[in-house]
C-alpha cells in the first residue's frame, strides 16, 4: 500500500475537514508493460498533481506535472508508451463571456519534454478552437507512443493570402506523441460530431450532426460505417436527441474480431444493448435487455478498450461478462474482496497480463489494485480517499416508498453509524441532472451528513434516468410537479415511518437537486424546515437564456419547453411561498448553471421577507472543487441545519 491511513476523526470540525478533502486518486492509468502507474491526485486547495510510481521498484510516487486549478485541471492522463503520457487539460478563459476549452498535451514520465499535442489553429482563424480533441485510439503495443485523435479544423481569414485554411470540421490525425509527427487520416468533415475506431488504428464509424442556418445543432445524428476492406462510407443508423431522451441506435464500440459494433437502443421503453454487423448486411442482434432498468454501460478493458461485458443498475450495479476468463476472474475477486463488492476494470497492460481495478462499496470510497494474471497476485495500490481510511462510515440501504398516486419510488437510505434508524434529524437529498440517478455506492455528501448524525434519503424520483422513458416522463423540469411531488412524498414517508423526528426534516440538493430543494417548498411550504441549495436552477427562463450562445440552444429550448410550468416551476418566481430558511451556495465561474440564478433567488427571497443566506465562491465552477470551499459548504450547512432544526451544535 502506497499510503497509510490516518487516525479516525472525532470532532465536528475534524469530520468537516476529512470530508472536504479531495480525492487522493482522481484518475489512474497503467503503463503498457504494466510496471508503472500514473495517478492524478488532488494537490493543495484546488490544484492537481500528476504522479508516477514504479510498481516494480516500489518507489514513492513522484510528481511530474501540476495543474493550478484556477480553474485549469487534468481531465485524464493515459500512457501512450512506457515512457510517454498523454493528458487532457480543461481551462476557462475568463472575460466578458467566460469560455471553457480543452487541450491535449504529452509529457515524459519524468516530467520532461512537455508539449501540446493539440494542433494549433492559425493566427487568422475565424473563430476559437474550444475543443482540443479526443484520443480515440492508442497504438496497439505503445512502442511508438502513437495516438489517434480528433482535431477541430477552423477556417481562416483569407484576404491577401492563398495559404489560408478553408476547410472546417472535425478531422482525425495519427500523432506520434514522442516525435510530434502527425498525419491526417480522416479529412475534416463539416458537421462531424464523433469518430469511432476499431481499437487498432482504423476508423470504422463516424457521426454527422448538421446545423441550421443560425449555426445551432439539429436534433438528429446520422451514423455511417465502413466495411473492413474499403474506405467508402455506408449508412448505419440515425439517432434523435430530444427532450433529454435518446432514440435510435447509438453506436459505442467496434469489435474488429467479430466485425460488429455494440450500441444502445430502445426495447420496450428501456435502453438495451444491441450489436450490428459491419459486413454490409447490418445484421442486428439483441445482446442484453433488462425488464426493469436501462442497460447502460459497456465494460471495456486494455489499451484497445476491448468490450468484455455490459452493466446496469438495479438496487446495485450488476455486470454481465462476455469474456469467459474475465467472468471467472470477476467472480474470484468478488470472493476475495467481500467487503468491496463493487468492482470496476480501469486499465490493463498491452498484453492484458496485468490488470488495474477499483473495488469499493457504499461505505468504502474504494481502493485501486493491480492484478497479475501469471502470478495470480492481487496488489493493493492506493485508497481513493486516504483521509477517510479507518473512519466508521455509514451503510446505504436500497428502499422504496409510495408516491401520492401509489407508485413505488426507489431510493437509498443512509443512516448514521450505530443508529437504530428512528427519530433522527433527517435530510431528503434529490440528485442533480435531472437526467441522472443515484446508485448504491459511496457518496461523500450524504456520508458527511450521516457522520454528523443525520439520516439521508436519496430518491430516484420520476424524471430520473435509468428506469426507461415512462419513468423519465417529459423530464424533471416539464414534469416538475411529478418529480417534486415524489421528492416531497419521500419526506412524508420518512416522517410516517418514524425515521425522521417531527419537526427535524430538511432538504439539501446540488444543481437540479438544488432546484428540487427550493421548488419542494413552493409545492408544500410546511414540509421541510430548512433548505440548502448548491448551484441551483432557480428560473427556467433564465436557464434557457443561458444557453443562447451555445450551439445546442434549440435542444435546451425544447428540453425546458414553454407554457405555464415556466412560471409555476421556477422557485425565484414563487419565492413568496417559501417559508423555511434557505442557505444558497454558488461558484461565480459556473458554466452549468449561471451564478446569476442564485443571486436572483437571494433577492427574490429577501423581497418576500424570507430568511436567506448566500455564499458565493470566487473563481470556482459548478463542482466547487476546493478544500476551503467545501469546508465552508459543509461547515455552514451543518451549522445552518442544526440551528433551523433545533439541534445541538
C-alpha positions as MATLAB code, in Angstrom:
seq = 'XXXXXXXXXXXXXXXXXXXXXXXXXXXXXXXXXXXXXXXXXXXXXXXXXXXXXXXXXXXXXXXXXXXXXXXXXXXXXXXXXXXXXXXXXXXXXXXXXXXXXXXXXXXXXXXXXXXXXXXXXXXXXXXXXXXXXXXXXXXXXXXXXXXXXXXXXXXXXXXXXXXXXXXXXXXXXXXXXXXXXXXXXXXXXXXXXXXXXXXXXXXXXXXXXXXXXXXXXXXXXXXXXXXXXXXXXXXXXXXXXXXXXXXXXXXXXXXXXXXXXXXXXXXXXXXXXXXXXXXXXXXXXXXXXXXXXXXXXXXXXXXXXXXXXXXXXXXXXXXXXXXXXXXXXXXXXXXXXXXXXXXXXXXXXXXXXXXXXXXXXXXXXXXXXXXXXXXXXXXXXXXXXXXXXXXXXXXXXXXXXXXXXXXXXXXXXXXXXXXXXXXXXXXXXXXXXXXXXXXXXXXXXXXXXXXXXXXXXXXXXXXXXXXXXXXXXXXXXXXXXXXXXXXXXXXXXXXXXXXXXXXXXXXXXXXXXXXXXXXXXXXXXXXXXXXXXXXXXXXXXXXXXXXXXXXXXXXXXXXXXXXXXXXXXXXXXXXXXXXXXXXXXXXXXXXXXXXXXXXXXXXXXXXXXXXXXXXXXXXXXXXXXXXXXXXXXXXXXXXXXXXXXXXXX';
ca = [
       0.000    0.000    0.000;
       1.471    3.353   -1.014;
      -0.278    5.485    1.552;
      -1.122    4.707    5.181;
      -4.492    5.551    6.794;
      -4.784    8.412    9.287;
      -6.498    8.298   12.659;
     -10.283    8.388   12.836;
     -11.957   11.793   13.158;
     -13.773   12.666   16.389;
     -14.985   16.263   16.470;
     -17.367   18.013   14.099;
     -14.547   20.210   12.834;
     -12.382   17.167   12.102;
     -15.259   15.448   10.303;
     -15.763   18.536    8.115;
     -12.036   18.581    7.285;
     -11.944   14.909    6.335;
     -14.980   15.023    4.045;
     -13.893   18.326    2.498;
     -10.578   16.716    1.476;
     -10.424   15.986   -2.232;
      -9.710   12.538   -3.661;
      -6.219   11.114   -3.326;
      -6.810    9.363   -6.658;
      -8.824   11.281   -9.250;
      -7.575    9.240  -12.187;
      -5.150    6.357  -12.678;
      -3.567    4.561  -15.640;
      -1.304    1.511  -16.093;
       1.717    1.622  -18.416;
       1.767   -0.716  -21.449;
       4.291   -3.033  -19.776;
       2.303   -2.987  -16.524;
       5.236   -1.749  -14.426;
       4.141    1.826  -13.654;
       1.042    3.771  -12.762;
       0.254    7.408  -13.455;
      -2.017    8.998  -10.868;
      -3.936   12.258  -10.966;
      -4.136   13.362   -7.338;
      -5.550   16.371   -5.524;
      -2.877   18.942   -4.669;
      -3.292   21.851   -2.305;
      -6.603   23.647   -2.008;
      -7.858   23.217   -5.574;
      -4.953   22.044   -7.728;
      -3.982   18.676   -9.135;
      -0.721   16.776   -9.500;
       0.280   14.041  -11.920;
       2.297   11.387  -10.068;
       4.186    8.391  -11.453;
       5.020    5.314   -9.362;
       7.247    2.393  -10.330;
       5.455   -0.730   -9.118;
       8.451   -2.990   -9.692;
      10.931   -0.868   -7.744;
       8.255    0.033   -5.179;
       9.117    3.722   -5.320;
       7.165    6.532   -3.700;
       5.010    8.296   -6.333;
       6.907   11.204   -7.922;
       5.156   14.382   -9.061;
       5.913   15.212  -12.691;
       3.193   17.736  -13.576;
       0.782   20.090  -11.829;
      -2.423   21.976  -12.653;
      -3.196   25.022  -10.560;
      -6.969   24.617  -10.557;
      -7.604   28.260  -11.454;
      -9.754   26.620  -12.781;
      -7.464   24.565  -15.050;
      -7.489   20.855  -14.269;
      -6.403   17.496  -15.654;
      -9.311   15.596  -17.199;
      -7.309   12.378  -17.737;
      -3.769   11.063  -18.234;
      -3.003    7.819  -20.069;
       0.169    6.133  -21.239;
       0.979    6.483  -24.926;
       4.115    4.367  -24.412;
       6.119    3.071  -21.470;
       7.807    6.476  -21.158;
       5.277    8.956  -22.562;
       1.905   10.155  -21.242;
      -0.982   11.958  -22.922;
      -3.210   14.169  -20.772;
      -6.357   16.186  -21.344;
      -6.453   19.667  -19.805;
      -9.592   21.724  -19.094;
      -9.474   25.518  -18.685;
     -11.761   28.564  -18.611;
     -10.732   31.771  -20.354;
     -12.211   34.500  -18.172;
     -13.608   37.663  -19.703;
     -16.904   39.303  -20.561;
     -18.113   35.853  -21.616;
     -16.231   33.092  -19.800;
     -15.275   30.395  -22.296;
     -14.185   26.858  -21.443;
     -11.779   24.968  -23.672;
      -9.677   21.795  -23.682;
      -6.224   20.834  -24.935;
      -4.224   17.608  -25.192;
      -0.616   17.562  -24.006;
       2.172   14.964  -23.944;
       4.879   14.605  -21.306;
       7.626   12.111  -20.441;
       7.176   10.044  -17.289;
       9.920   12.060  -15.567;
       8.177   15.359  -16.334;
      10.444   16.364  -19.213;
       9.548   17.322  -22.785;
       6.089   18.759  -22.125;
       4.444   19.504  -25.478;
       1.000   20.481  -26.725;
      -0.453   17.612  -28.721;
      -3.457   19.553  -29.997;
      -2.816   21.007  -33.443;
      -2.657   24.782  -33.479;
      -5.257   26.980  -35.127;
      -3.909   29.634  -37.475;
      -3.451   33.220  -36.323;
      -6.143   34.292  -38.813;
      -8.697   31.742  -37.569;
     -12.289   32.914  -37.955;
     -13.293   31.532  -34.569;
     -11.941   29.983  -31.377;
     -10.938   26.336  -31.213;
     -12.606   25.307  -27.966;
     -12.201   21.558  -28.231;
      -8.620   20.376  -28.260;
      -9.515   16.900  -29.498;
     -10.195   13.471  -28.045;
      -7.978   10.398  -28.107;
      -9.955    7.664  -29.843;
      -7.210    5.040  -30.065;
      -3.739    4.246  -28.715;
      -1.017    2.353  -30.522;
      -1.566   -1.419  -30.216;
       1.646   -2.005  -28.264;
       2.506    1.558  -27.263;
       6.011    1.186  -28.717;
       5.998    4.417  -30.721;
       3.615    6.346  -28.483;
       1.192    6.966  -31.330;
      -2.330    8.180  -30.686;
      -5.319    8.528  -32.964;
      -7.055   11.774  -32.048;
      -9.731   14.085  -33.339;
      -8.874   17.630  -34.409;
     -11.178   20.575  -34.986;
     -10.155   22.405  -38.177;
     -11.054   26.109  -38.056;
     -11.174   28.096  -41.331;
      -9.039   31.240  -41.620;
      -9.494   34.784  -42.831;
      -8.211   34.588  -46.421;
      -7.844   38.184  -47.668;
      -4.367   38.771  -49.073;
      -3.194   35.146  -48.954;
      -3.677   31.917  -50.851;
      -2.429   29.831  -47.900;
      -5.406   30.324  -45.587;
      -7.178   27.242  -44.232;
     -10.531   26.935  -45.997;
     -11.595   23.573  -44.626;
     -13.683   23.226  -41.480;
     -14.988   20.462  -39.264;
     -13.687   17.552  -37.253;
     -10.789   15.514  -38.645;
      -8.718   12.601  -37.312;
      -4.928   12.658  -37.021;
      -2.369    9.993  -36.200;
       0.155   11.717  -33.931;
       3.380   10.297  -32.540;
       3.431   11.673  -29.020;
       7.235   11.395  -28.859;
       8.323   12.988  -32.151;
       5.108   15.041  -32.627;
       4.908   13.857  -36.238;
       1.302   13.993  -37.379;
      -0.587   12.596  -40.327;
      -4.190   13.292  -41.315;
      -6.087   10.004  -41.606;
      -9.616   11.444  -41.898;
     -10.227   14.699  -43.733;
     -12.253   17.324  -41.840;
     -16.000   16.915  -42.245;
     -18.279   19.812  -41.503;
     -20.835   18.583  -39.002;
     -18.820   15.528  -37.937;
     -19.504   15.007  -34.240;
     -17.787   11.710  -33.450;
     -15.360    9.112  -34.806;
     -15.121    5.540  -33.529;
     -12.016    3.423  -34.097;
     -11.719   -0.348  -34.013;
      -9.028   -0.138  -31.309;
      -6.304   -0.965  -33.825;
      -5.937    2.338  -35.614;
      -8.738    2.054  -38.170;
     -11.695    4.469  -38.090;
     -14.844    2.448  -38.811;
     -17.712    4.783  -37.803;
     -18.430    8.477  -37.742;
     -21.407   10.598  -36.723;
     -22.693   13.573  -38.695;
     -24.787   16.236  -36.967;
     -25.849   19.135  -39.120;
     -26.656   22.684  -38.042;
     -29.381   25.123  -39.036;
     -28.819   28.470  -40.757;
     -28.108   30.127  -37.385;
     -25.386   27.608  -36.532;
     -27.447   25.740  -33.928;
     -27.186   21.950  -33.846;
     -30.084   19.888  -35.096;
     -31.510   17.031  -33.042;
     -30.554   14.164  -35.363;
     -27.170   12.457  -35.672;
     -26.601   10.254  -38.735;
     -24.016    7.489  -38.303;
     -22.030    5.886  -41.130;
     -19.704    2.883  -41.198;
     -17.004    1.319  -43.335;
     -16.609   -2.237  -44.471;
     -13.362   -3.720  -43.176;
     -11.787   -3.865  -46.629;
     -12.505   -0.364  -48.034;
     -12.882    3.316  -47.157;
     -16.350    4.005  -48.537;
     -18.994    5.148  -46.061;
     -22.366    3.423  -45.751;
     -25.406    4.448  -43.625;
     -25.586    2.773  -40.202;
     -28.243    4.459  -38.040;
     -29.967    7.708  -37.143;
     -30.023    8.941  -33.550;
     -32.543   11.505  -32.306;
     -31.814   13.644  -29.248;
     -34.985   15.245  -27.944;
     -36.235   16.367  -24.536;
     -33.319   14.761  -22.734;
     -34.017   11.364  -24.259;
     -32.258    9.400  -26.987;
     -33.959    7.274  -29.628;
     -32.349    5.162  -32.305;
     -29.214    3.024  -32.334;
     -26.317    4.807  -30.602;
     -23.000    3.132  -31.570;
     -20.321    2.934  -28.875;
     -17.575    0.427  -29.731;
     -16.348   -1.638  -32.660;
     -15.291   -5.257  -32.165;
     -12.878   -5.932  -35.073;
     -12.620   -9.656  -34.382;
     -16.380  -10.124  -34.824;
     -16.686   -7.225  -37.303;
     -19.578   -5.627  -35.454;
     -20.451   -2.545  -33.453;
     -22.021   -2.508  -29.991;
     -24.517    0.201  -29.152;
     -27.668    1.037  -27.232;
     -31.231    1.327  -28.472;
     -34.774    1.171  -27.161;
     -36.508   -2.071  -26.236;
     -39.944   -1.886  -24.641;
     -39.305    1.648  -23.407;
     -35.852    0.960  -21.914;
     -32.327    1.092  -23.260;
     -30.823   -2.261  -24.240;
     -27.508   -3.381  -25.718;
     -27.511   -4.432  -29.368;
     -24.867   -5.381  -31.897;
     -24.942   -4.653  -35.626;
     -22.682   -6.426  -38.105;
     -20.441   -4.220  -40.225;
     -20.274   -6.585  -43.206;
     -22.795   -4.835  -45.449;
     -25.767   -6.848  -44.152;
     -26.225   -4.823  -40.935;
     -27.470   -7.871  -39.059;
     -28.910   -6.623  -35.779;
     -28.857   -8.737  -32.607;
     -30.125   -8.098  -29.096;
     -27.229   -8.674  -26.676;
     -28.832   -7.822  -23.335;
     -32.012   -6.168  -22.040;
     -33.489   -5.852  -18.570;
     -37.232   -5.701  -17.836;
     -36.941   -3.022  -15.121;
     -33.953   -0.762  -15.826;
     -31.829    0.552  -18.657;
     -28.769   -1.421  -19.717;
     -26.375    1.480  -19.991;
     -22.623    0.858  -19.622;
     -20.118   -1.161  -21.639;
     -17.331   -2.886  -19.707;
     -14.079   -2.399  -21.606;
     -10.511   -3.384  -20.829;
      -6.999   -2.830  -22.182;
      -5.351   -0.285  -24.413;
      -7.686   -1.189  -27.270;
     -10.722   -0.753  -24.985;
     -11.883   -4.261  -25.823;
     -15.550   -4.850  -24.985;
     -15.796   -7.649  -22.441;
     -19.231   -7.083  -20.919;
     -22.027   -4.703  -20.011;
     -23.572   -3.416  -16.796;
     -26.818   -1.955  -15.468;
     -28.053   -0.676  -12.115;
     -30.989   -2.159  -10.216;
     -30.663   -1.746   -6.442;
     -26.935   -2.218   -7.100;
     -24.896   -2.151  -10.292;
     -24.718   -5.585  -11.917;
     -22.212   -6.818  -14.513;
     -22.638   -9.358  -17.309;
     -19.369  -10.557  -18.892;
     -18.975  -11.859  -22.449;
     -15.339  -12.802  -21.854;
     -15.237  -16.192  -20.012;
     -11.807  -15.584  -18.449;
     -12.792  -12.202  -17.014;
     -16.155  -13.544  -15.871;
     -14.341  -16.194  -13.877;
     -11.808  -13.674  -12.559;
     -14.561  -11.228  -11.543;
     -16.248  -13.980   -9.515;
     -12.970  -14.939   -7.830;
     -12.095  -11.349   -6.969;
     -15.584  -10.726   -5.568;
     -14.975  -13.623   -3.164;
     -11.507  -12.330   -2.290;
     -12.841   -8.804   -1.608;
     -16.229   -9.413    0.071;
     -16.336   -6.010    1.790;
     -15.976   -4.138   -1.504;
     -18.444   -5.845   -3.858;
     -18.364   -3.104   -6.493;
     -15.568   -3.962   -8.950;
     -14.567   -1.922  -11.996;
     -11.866   -2.643  -14.571;
      -9.860    0.541  -15.024;
      -6.894   -0.286  -17.270;
      -4.577   -3.074  -18.404;
      -1.109   -3.666  -19.770;
      -0.798   -4.005  -23.543;
      -0.930   -7.819  -23.371;
      -3.613   -7.742  -20.620;
      -1.425   -9.854  -18.356;
      -1.670   -7.179  -15.668;
      -4.972   -5.510  -14.817;
      -5.808   -2.358  -12.899;
      -9.078   -2.412  -10.976;
     -11.076   -0.457   -8.424;
     -13.048   -2.078   -5.609;
     -15.459   -0.181   -3.359;
     -18.840   -0.218   -1.675;
     -21.453    2.033   -0.116;
     -19.257    2.592    2.946;
     -15.850    2.414    1.257;
     -14.723    5.077   -1.263;
     -12.643    2.400   -2.899;
      -9.125    1.075   -3.311;
      -7.125    0.554   -6.509;
      -5.397   -2.791   -7.100;
      -3.101   -4.325   -9.695;
      -3.754   -7.972  -10.570;
      -1.003  -10.106  -12.131;
      -2.539  -12.993  -14.090;
       0.663  -15.037  -14.301;
       1.327  -14.824  -10.563;
      -2.380  -14.783   -9.657;
      -1.440  -11.986   -7.256;
      -3.561   -9.027   -6.176;
      -1.530   -5.988   -5.080;
      -3.160   -3.102   -3.219;
      -2.052    0.283   -4.559;
      -3.878    3.312   -3.171;
      -7.164    4.292   -1.499;
      -9.337    6.846   -3.269;
      -9.768    8.951   -0.117;
      -6.917    8.402    2.309;
      -8.332   10.897    4.844;
     -11.365    8.655    5.410;
      -9.372    5.434    5.904;
     -10.101    3.996    9.340;
     -13.244    6.073    9.826;
     -16.571    4.353   10.506;
     -18.776    5.186    7.528;
     -22.496    4.624    7.108;
     -24.141    1.765    5.248;
     -26.594    2.579    2.467;
     -29.848    0.647    2.161;
     -31.945    0.431   -1.013;
     -35.539    1.380   -0.177;
     -38.767    2.307   -1.917;
     -41.671    4.417   -0.756;
     -45.171    5.208   -2.049;
     -45.907    8.351   -4.041;
     -49.298   10.008   -3.712;
     -50.627    8.026   -6.702;
     -49.367    4.711   -5.297;
     -46.267    4.433   -7.498;
     -43.313    2.949   -5.625;
     -40.343    5.333   -5.788;
     -36.886    3.718   -5.412;
     -34.110    5.365   -3.479;
     -31.335    4.912   -0.947;
     -31.417    5.483    2.803;
     -28.192    6.301    4.642;
     -28.330    6.075    8.435;
     -25.741    7.304   10.941;
     -23.339    4.550   12.069;
     -24.683    2.630   15.101;
     -28.110    4.290   14.749;
     -31.389    2.413   15.290;
     -32.825    4.401   12.380;
     -35.601    6.097   14.340;
     -36.447    9.631   15.466;
     -33.489   11.242   13.691;
     -32.817   14.630   12.168;
     -33.278   13.747    8.505;
     -32.383   15.131    5.083;
     -34.008   14.417    1.725;
     -31.295   14.799   -0.932;
     -32.579   14.802   -4.547;
     -29.890   14.208   -7.185;
     -28.706   16.548   -9.910;
     -29.433   16.259  -13.611;
     -32.353   15.891  -13.854;
     -31.095   13.363  -16.398;
     -29.310   11.220  -13.814;
     -29.971    8.785  -10.965;
     -28.394    7.816   -7.670;
     -26.779    4.402   -7.218;
     -25.620    2.187   -4.358;
     -22.066    3.405   -3.902;
     -20.011    5.755   -1.756;
     -21.234    9.362   -1.926;
     -19.291   11.904    0.121;
     -22.142   14.365    0.747;
     -24.733   12.034    2.341;
     -21.893   10.254    4.132;
     -20.822   13.557    5.713;
     -24.316   14.273    6.994;
     -24.650   10.695    8.288;
     -21.366   11.169   10.173;
     -22.929   14.257   11.758;
     -25.967   12.279   12.906;
     -28.490   12.785   10.103;
     -30.432   10.169    8.184;
     -30.366   10.856    4.426;
     -32.859    9.730    1.755;
     -31.812    9.941   -1.918;
     -34.939    9.388   -4.052;
     -34.816    8.371   -7.717;
     -37.955   10.382   -8.448;
     -39.832   10.215  -11.730;
     -37.754   12.343  -14.087;
     -34.628   10.323  -13.236;
     -32.850    8.324  -15.913;
     -32.088    4.606  -15.717;
     -35.670    3.355  -15.475;
     -36.896    3.870  -19.026;
     -38.805    6.537  -20.934;
     -42.071    6.204  -18.996;
     -40.252    6.913  -15.711;
     -38.331    9.815  -17.247;
     -41.626   11.345  -18.452;
     -41.059   14.765  -20.093;
     -38.033   15.366  -17.789;
     -37.753   16.890  -14.325;
     -38.497   20.448  -15.484;
     -41.516   19.993  -17.752;
     -42.847   17.268  -15.414;
     -41.750   19.135  -12.295;
     -44.998   18.535  -10.397;
     -44.486   14.772  -10.596;
     -40.734   14.908   -9.852;
     -41.028   17.326   -6.919;
     -44.147   15.525   -5.706;
     -42.125   12.310   -5.474;
     -39.364   14.136   -3.566;
     -41.876   15.526   -1.086;
     -43.581   12.142   -0.735;
     -40.181   10.788    0.307;
     -40.148   13.318    3.139;
     -43.658   12.350    4.223;
     -42.681    8.677    4.206;
     -39.700    9.395    6.464;
     -41.999   11.094    8.967;
     -44.649    8.380    8.776;
     -42.092    5.602    9.295;
     -40.655    7.370   12.336;
     -37.225    7.686   10.725;
     -37.448   11.474   10.751;
     -38.192   13.105   14.089;
     -41.165   15.510   13.975;
     -40.002   18.984   13.003;
     -36.496   17.733   12.134;
     -36.843   17.272    8.360;
     -34.685   19.271    5.916;
     -33.827   19.140    2.216;
     -30.395   19.548    0.589;
     -29.612   19.472   -3.139;
     -26.953   20.370   -5.733;
     -27.709   21.630   -9.276;
     -31.112   20.170  -10.253;
     -31.180   18.823   -6.697;
     -30.881   22.442   -5.512;
     -33.779   23.353   -7.798;
     -35.808   20.488   -6.332;
     -34.939   21.607   -2.788;
     -36.271   25.108   -3.448;
     -39.264   24.048   -5.538;
     -40.297   21.480   -2.891;
     -41.173   24.383   -0.603;
     -43.207   26.033   -3.368;
     -45.289   22.858   -3.659;
     -45.542   22.220    0.100;
     -44.267   25.153    2.213;
     -44.613   23.401    5.573;
     -42.918   20.061    4.891;
     -39.208   20.894    5.176;
     -37.931   23.085    7.986;
     -34.679   24.110    6.264;
     -33.408   24.262    2.666;
     -29.813   24.081    1.404;
     -29.385   24.615   -2.357;
     -25.967   24.387   -4.046;
     -25.607   25.834   -7.572;
     -29.381   25.603   -8.084;
     -31.529   26.336  -11.111;
     -33.988   28.955   -9.859;
     -35.676   30.286  -13.006;
     -36.407   28.174  -16.065;
     -36.490   31.114  -18.487;
     -33.085   32.245  -17.229;
     -31.747   28.711  -17.672;
     -32.980   28.792  -21.253;
     -31.358   32.181  -21.933;
     -28.007   30.969  -20.538;
     -27.719   28.511  -23.429;
     -28.405   31.013  -26.231;
     -24.699   31.470  -27.020;
     -24.164   27.714  -27.352;
     -24.819   25.598  -30.432;
     -27.168   23.256  -28.524;
     -29.637   26.059  -27.714;
     -32.609   24.577  -29.671;
     -32.234   21.287  -27.760;
     -32.150   23.101  -24.404;
     -35.081   25.249  -25.510;
     -37.219   22.203  -26.269;
     -35.959   20.410  -23.147;
     -37.221   23.246  -20.940;
     -40.356   23.763  -23.016;
     -42.913   26.550  -22.921;
     -46.122   27.108  -21.039;
     -47.412   27.789  -17.528;
     -44.782   25.473  -15.991;
     -42.094   28.113  -16.672;
     -43.652   30.468  -14.139;
     -45.138   27.848  -11.839;
     -41.994   25.718  -11.849;
     -39.475   28.497  -11.136;
     -38.733   28.969   -7.422;
     -37.405   32.518   -7.969;
     -40.840   33.499   -9.318;
     -42.590   31.890   -6.344;
     -40.313   32.971   -3.516;
     -43.271   34.265   -1.512;
     -44.459   30.686   -0.982;
     -41.174   29.593    0.643;
     -41.430   29.782    4.435;
     -38.408   27.721    5.552;
     -34.983   29.386    5.951;
     -32.739   28.989    2.881;
     -28.961   28.673    2.518;
     -27.507   29.104   -1.000;
     -24.028   28.352   -2.408;
     -22.693   29.075   -5.913;
     -19.394   29.466   -7.790;
     -19.026   32.549   -9.986;
     -17.483   30.578  -12.902;
     -20.320   28.044  -13.086;
     -20.980   27.150  -16.745;
     -23.656   24.564  -15.928;
     -25.947   26.911  -14.012;
     -25.096   30.608  -14.119;
     -24.272   32.291  -10.825;
     -26.985   34.851  -11.578;
     -29.609   32.255  -10.678;
     -28.561   32.166   -7.020;
     -28.194   35.951   -6.930;
     -31.724   36.222   -8.319;
     -33.037   33.734   -5.758;
     -31.420   35.592   -2.883;
     -33.007   38.886   -3.988;
     -36.426   37.292   -4.523;
     -36.386   35.704   -1.060;
     -35.272   38.974    0.556;
     -38.040   40.863   -1.260;
     -40.535   38.283    0.033;
     -39.305   38.766    3.595;
     -37.896   35.235    3.826;
     -34.775   34.228    5.741;
     -31.907   33.587    3.332;
     -28.114   33.402    3.482;
     -25.938   33.213    0.369;
     -22.274   32.219   -0.037;
     -20.591   32.911   -3.387;
     -17.214   31.352   -4.216;
     -14.820   33.268   -6.432;
     -13.126   31.547   -9.407;
     -14.909   28.222   -8.862;
     -17.233   26.375  -11.229;
     -20.154   24.005  -10.754;
     -18.182   21.347   -8.844;
     -16.807   23.728   -6.159;
     -13.677   21.589   -6.305;
     -11.762   23.277   -3.496;
     -10.886   22.150    0.025;
     -11.568   25.568    1.540;
     -14.840   25.966   -0.365;
     -16.048   22.524    0.670;
     -15.075   23.171    4.276;
     -17.228   26.289    4.122;
     -20.024   24.394    2.364;
     -20.081   21.528    4.860;
     -19.463   23.590    7.989;
     -22.031   26.268    7.199;
     -24.628   23.725    6.010;
     -24.280   21.682    9.191;
     -24.471   24.753   11.446;
     -27.438   26.138    9.466;
     -29.385   22.871    9.652;
     -28.687   22.425   13.351;
     -29.923   25.930   14.099;
     -33.030   25.557   11.927;
     -33.902   22.110   13.307;
     -33.126   22.983   16.933;
     -30.196   20.576   17.296;
     -27.121   20.826   19.458;
     -24.084   22.370   17.659;
];
